[in-house]
Amino acid sequence: MLYIRLVFRLFLILLIQRLSLRLLLIFIGILSFLLFFFVKDHLLKILLSLEFFILNSVVILGINVIFLNIPTYIIFLFFTLSVCEARIGVRILIGLIRDLGNEILNSL
């Protein structure tokens, strides 16, 4: 829990100092990547960190579409894949809750 507080303070410092948007997005991507690998007790936390990573990727992709003249259908393709990923994750979560009664991964 201590490392989450430290990361949140670093995030606030970056936000207060108004650093570039790209640096902030890189920091958010690294944060979501670290949350995915270090939080392994609840499936819901893992799914939320994956969605956090997907939203960061959508923002980065949107910026690249604007500045690099990439076709916009790439964003819709990415949205379709992210919705499929979220649907599969929720289906696994519902299956675990129905079978085990909880979604704690240590009880598997």
N, C-alpha and C positions, 0 to 999 in steps of 0.2 A: 504494500500500500504506500510505502514511503517513496518508491520510485515513481508512482503515478503522480504524487504531489509535486515531486521535483520536476517532472516533465511538464506538468501543468503550469508551474511557475516559469519555466523556460519559455513555454508557449506565450504566456502573458507578457514576458519581457520582449519577445520578438514582435508581438502585436503592438506593444506600446512604442517601441522604437521605430515602427513603421518601415520595416525592411521590405524588400521587394516581394512581390506576390509569388514569384517563382520559388524564392527561398522558403516562404511560408508553406507553399504547397509541398515542397520537398520534405520539410519538417513534418507536415501532417502525414505524408506517405510513410515516412520512417516510423512515426508513432503508431500508425495502424499496423504496420508490419511487425513491430515489436509487441504490440498488444496481442496479435494473432499467435505469436510464438511463446509468449510468457504467461498468458492466461489460459490455463488448460482445465479448470475445474468445472465450469458450466458450459454446456453447448450453446446456450443463448448468448453468452459473452463472446464466444468464438464467432457466431454468426453476425453479431453486431460489429465486431472488428472487421470482418470481411466486407460488410456493407459500407463501413467507414472507408475502407480501402477502395471500393468500387466508386463511391461518390467522389473521392479525391481523383481517381482516374478519369471520371467524367469531366470534372472541372479542367484538368490538364488537357484532355482531348478537345474540349471546347475551345480552350485558348489556342491550341495548335491549329484547329480548324479555321479560326478567325485569322491568325497571323500567317499561316503557311499555305492557305488556299487549298486545303484538303477537301474533298467532296463531303457534303453534310450527311450523306446516307451512312457514313461510317459511324456517326453518333447513334443513329437509330439501330444499326446492327449491334453496337455495343450495349445499348439499352435492352435489346431483346435478349442478349446473352446474360446480362445481369439479372433480368427478371427470371429467367430460367434457373439461374444459380440460386436466387432467393427462394424460389418455389421448391426446389429440391431440398434446400436446407430446412425450410419450414416443415416439409413433409417428413423429413428424418426426425425433427424435433417432436412433432405430433406422435409419430410412431414410438419414439422412446418414452414419451409421457404415458401413452396408452399401455405399453408393455411393462414398464418399470415403476410408473407412478411418479417419477421425477426425471430431471434432465441433467443430473449431476454425473459427470463422466467417471468419477472415481468408483461409482457403484456398478459399473459394467463388469 
